[in-house]
Amino acid sequence: MQLLNEEVKNQIREIFNKEVPNPVKVVLFTRAFGCETCEYAERLLKEIEETVPGKFKVEVVSTATPEGQEKANEYGLDPDRVPAMVILDKDGKDRGIHYIGLPAGLEFSTFINGVVLASRGEVELDEKGKEFIDQIKQPLDVRVFVTTSCGYCPQAAITAYQFAIASPNVVANVYDAQENPDLSQKYQVVGVPKIVITKQGSDEPVVEFVGAQPPEYFLSYLVQASQKLEQGGGSGLIITP
């Protein structure tokens, strides 16, 4: 049974023809047992690969092996948290565009936009935006919690991906909140999208906010988090409606 019908495949072909200038590779971390959505994730990505074979390639890595676990760690991912996807740029470099979960429903557009961004390898920013990006001097892990039925979630996730491309100090990890209930509970995710910014390698929140904020507001929170870490600050909380 195909996950993508012909109409969706045609839309994918059109998007890739217009928006994906360079080939993109996706590393999918998976395992055969104890993961309800891993099989679907692999089928989904392979169907995309079959639809646009010259522009999209999938590498499947099992975290059931020590080698797979090590590779997941190299990308800053938890080997036990699968399926997980790393979208590499045209040079095979990890630019911090990650998706943890199955990008189904409305989140399929998040994944495709992540591919577009990785392929382009750059985002356009005005002078003020560039000044703000330059102020992000600490390594930030931007954790965006989403659900597949949330209409505002793709905007928040794509914005995080854009800043991951724009700044070498930003990694964007988009989590399906329902597939990662332990993290959702840890960060008290009661509404989505919820964004939790930590220092890379740490689980301690530095700045948190809720809602799909305009890019300039989102960027200001990243700068605040970086400055707070520079000053040696601990956890903090910023919530916006």
C-alpha positions as CSV (number, residue, x, y, z in Angstrom):
1,M,0.0,0.0,0.0
2,Q,1.4,3.4,-1.0
3,L,1.4,6.2,1.5
4,L,1.5,8.9,-1.2
5,N,-1.1,9.1,-3.9
6,E,-0.4,10.3,-7.4
7,E,-1.7,13.8,-6.6
8,V,0.7,14.2,-3.7
9,K,3.6,12.8,-5.8
10,N,2.9,15.3,-8.5
11,Q,3.0,18.1,-6.0
12,I,6.3,16.8,-4.6
13,R,7.8,16.6,-8.2
14,E,6.7,20.2,-8.8
15,I,8.2,21.4,-5.5
16,F,11.5,19.7,-6.1
17,N,11.7,21.0,-9.7
18,K,11.1,24.6,-8.5
19,E,12.5,24.8,-5.0
20,V,15.2,22.1,-4.6
21,P,18.2,23.2,-6.6
22,N,20.6,20.6,-5.1
23,P,20.3,16.9,-4.2
24,V,19.5,16.2,-0.5
25,K,20.3,13.2,1.6
26,V,18.2,12.2,4.6
27,V,19.6,9.9,7.3
28,L,16.7,8.0,8.9
29,F,17.4,6.4,12.3
30,T,15.1,3.5,13.0
31,R,14.8,0.1,14.5
32,A,12.7,-3.0,13.8
33,F,11.3,-3.5,17.2
34,G,9.7,-1.2,19.8
35,C,8.9,1.5,17.3
36,E,5.3,1.8,15.9
37,T,6.0,4.5,13.3
38,C,9.5,3.5,12.1
39,E,8.2,1.3,9.3
40,Y,5.9,4.1,8.1
41,A,8.7,6.6,8.2
42,E,11.0,4.4,6.1
43,R,8.2,3.7,3.6
44,L,7.4,7.4,3.4
45,L,11.0,8.5,2.7
46,K,11.6,5.7,0.2
47,E,8.4,6.7,-1.7
48,I,9.7,10.3,-1.9
49,E,13.1,8.9,-3.1
50,E,11.3,6.9,-5.8
51,T,9.3,10.0,-6.8
52,V,12.3,12.4,-7.2
53,P,15.3,10.0,-7.4
54,G,17.8,12.5,-8.6
55,K,17.1,15.0,-5.9
56,F,16.4,12.9,-2.8
57,K,18.3,10.0,-1.2
58,V,17.6,8.1,2.0
59,E,20.1,6.3,4.2
60,V,18.5,4.0,6.8
61,V,20.5,3.4,10.0
62,S,19.4,1.0,12.7
63,T,20.0,2.1,16.2
64,A,19.8,-1.5,17.3
65,T,23.5,-1.8,16.4
66,P,26.4,-0.1,18.2
67,E,27.4,1.5,15.0
68,G,23.9,3.0,14.5
69,Q,23.9,4.3,18.1
70,E,27.3,5.9,17.6
71,K,26.1,7.6,14.4
72,A,23.0,9.0,16.1
73,N,25.2,10.4,18.9
74,E,27.4,12.1,16.3
75,Y,24.3,14.0,15.1
76,G,23.4,14.9,18.7
77,L,20.4,12.5,18.7
78,D,19.2,10.1,21.3
79,P,19.5,6.6,19.7
80,D,16.4,5.4,21.6
81,R,14.3,8.2,20.2
82,V,13.2,6.8,16.8
83,P,12.2,7.4,14.1
84,A,14.5,10.4,13.7
85,M,15.6,12.2,10.6
86,V,18.6,14.4,9.8
87,I,18.4,16.3,6.6
88,L,21.8,16.9,5.1
89,D,22.7,19.7,2.7
90,K,24.2,19.3,-0.8
91,D,27.7,18.8,0.7
92,G,26.4,16.1,3.1
93,K,26.7,18.4,6.0
94,D,24.3,18.4,9.0
95,R,23.0,22.0,9.2
96,G,20.8,21.2,12.2
97,I,17.5,20.3,10.5
98,H,16.2,17.4,12.4
99,Y,12.7,15.8,12.8
100,I,12.0,13.3,15.6
101,G,8.8,11.3,14.9
102,L,6.8,10.6,11.8
103,P,6.2,13.7,9.7
104,A,2.6,12.9,8.9
105,G,-0.5,15.1,8.5
106,L,0.3,18.8,8.5
107,E,3.9,18.1,9.6
108,F,4.6,16.6,6.1
109,S,4.9,20.2,4.9
110,T,7.5,20.9,7.7
111,F,9.6,18.0,6.5
112,I,9.4,19.1,2.8
113,N,10.3,22.7,3.8
114,G,13.3,21.3,5.7
115,V,14.4,19.6,2.6
116,V,14.1,22.8,0.6
117,L,16.1,24.8,3.1
118,A,18.8,22.2,3.3
119,S,19.1,22.1,-0.5
120,R,19.4,25.8,-0.7
121,G,21.8,26.0,2.2
122,E,21.0,29.7,2.9
123,V,18.2,32.0,3.9
124,E,17.7,35.6,3.1
125,L,17.9,38.0,6.0
126,D,17.7,41.8,6.2
127,E,20.5,43.8,7.9
128,K,18.7,43.7,11.3
129,G,18.2,40.0,11.0
130,K,21.9,39.5,10.2
131,E,22.9,41.6,13.2
132,F,20.7,39.4,15.5
133,I,22.1,36.2,14.0
134,D,25.7,37.5,14.7
135,Q,24.7,37.9,18.4
136,I,24.0,34.1,18.8
137,K,27.4,33.0,20.1
138,Q,26.4,30.1,22.2
139,P,25.4,26.6,20.8
140,L,21.6,26.4,21.1
141,D,19.3,23.5,20.8
142,V,15.9,24.7,19.6
143,R,13.3,22.1,20.5
144,V,10.0,22.6,18.8
145,F,7.1,20.4,20.0
146,V,4.4,19.8,17.4
147,T,1.5,17.6,16.6
148,T,0.4,16.4,13.2
149,S,-3.0,18.2,13.4
150,C,-1.7,21.6,14.6
151,G,-2.2,24.3,12.0
152,Y,0.3,26.7,13.6
153,C,3.0,24.1,14.2
154,P,4.6,24.0,10.7
155,Q,5.2,27.7,10.8
156,A,7.1,27.5,14.1
157,A,9.1,24.4,13.0
158,I,10.1,26.0,9.6
159,T,11.1,29.2,11.4
160,A,13.4,27.2,13.6
161,Y,14.8,25.4,10.6
162,Q,15.5,28.7,8.9
163,F,17.6,29.9,11.8
164,A,19.4,26.6,12.0
165,I,20.5,27.3,8.4
166,A,21.3,30.9,9.1
167,S,23.4,30.3,12.3
168,P,26.1,27.7,12.8
169,N,25.3,27.9,16.5
170,V,21.6,26.7,16.1
171,V,20.3,23.2,15.9
172,A,16.5,22.7,15.4
173,N,15.0,19.5,16.7
174,V,11.3,19.2,15.9
175,Y,9.6,16.7,18.1
176,D,6.2,15.0,17.6
177,A,4.8,15.7,21.1
178,Q,2.6,12.6,21.1
179,E,5.4,10.3,20.0
180,N,7.7,11.7,22.7
181,P,5.4,11.8,25.7
182,D,8.3,11.8,28.2
183,L,9.8,14.9,26.8
184,S,6.3,16.5,26.5
185,Q,5.8,15.8,30.2
186,K,9.3,17.0,31.1
187,Y,8.8,20.4,29.4
188,Q,5.1,20.7,30.4
189,V,3.8,20.7,26.8
190,V,0.1,21.4,27.2
191,G,-0.2,23.5,24.0
192,V,1.6,23.4,20.7
193,P,3.7,24.6,19.2
194,K,5.9,24.9,22.2
195,I,9.5,25.9,21.8
196,V,12.2,25.1,24.4
197,I,15.7,26.5,23.9
198,T,18.5,24.7,25.7
199,K,22.3,24.7,25.4
200,Q,23.4,22.0,23.0
201,G,24.2,18.9,25.1
202,S,21.9,20.0,27.9
203,D,18.3,19.3,28.8
204,E,18.0,22.4,31.0
205,P,15.6,25.0,29.5
206,V,17.1,28.5,29.1
207,V,14.1,30.1,27.3
208,E,10.6,28.7,26.6
209,F,7.7,30.1,24.7
210,V,4.4,29.0,23.2
211,G,2.9,29.8,19.8
212,A,4.0,30.4,16.2
213,Q,5.8,33.7,16.7
214,P,6.8,36.0,13.8
215,P,10.4,35.4,12.8
216,E,11.8,38.6,14.4
217,Y,10.3,37.6,17.8
218,F,11.5,34.0,17.5
219,L,15.0,35.3,16.7
220,S,14.9,37.7,19.7
221,Y,14.3,34.7,21.9
222,L,17.4,32.9,20.4
223,V,19.5,36.0,21.1
224,Q,18.1,36.2,24.7
225,A,19.0,32.5,25.3
226,S,22.5,33.0,23.9
227,Q,23.1,36.1,26.1
228,K,21.8,34.4,29.1
229,L,24.2,31.5,28.6
230,E,27.1,33.9,28.1
231,Q,26.2,35.5,31.4
232,G,26.1,32.1,33.1
233,G,22.4,32.3,33.7
234,G,20.3,29.3,34.7
235,S,16.9,28.2,33.5
236,G,14.3,30.8,32.6
237,L,10.8,31.0,31.3
238,I,9.2,33.3,28.8
239,I,5.7,32.4,27.7
240,T,3.8,34.2,25.0
241,P,0.2,33.7,24.0
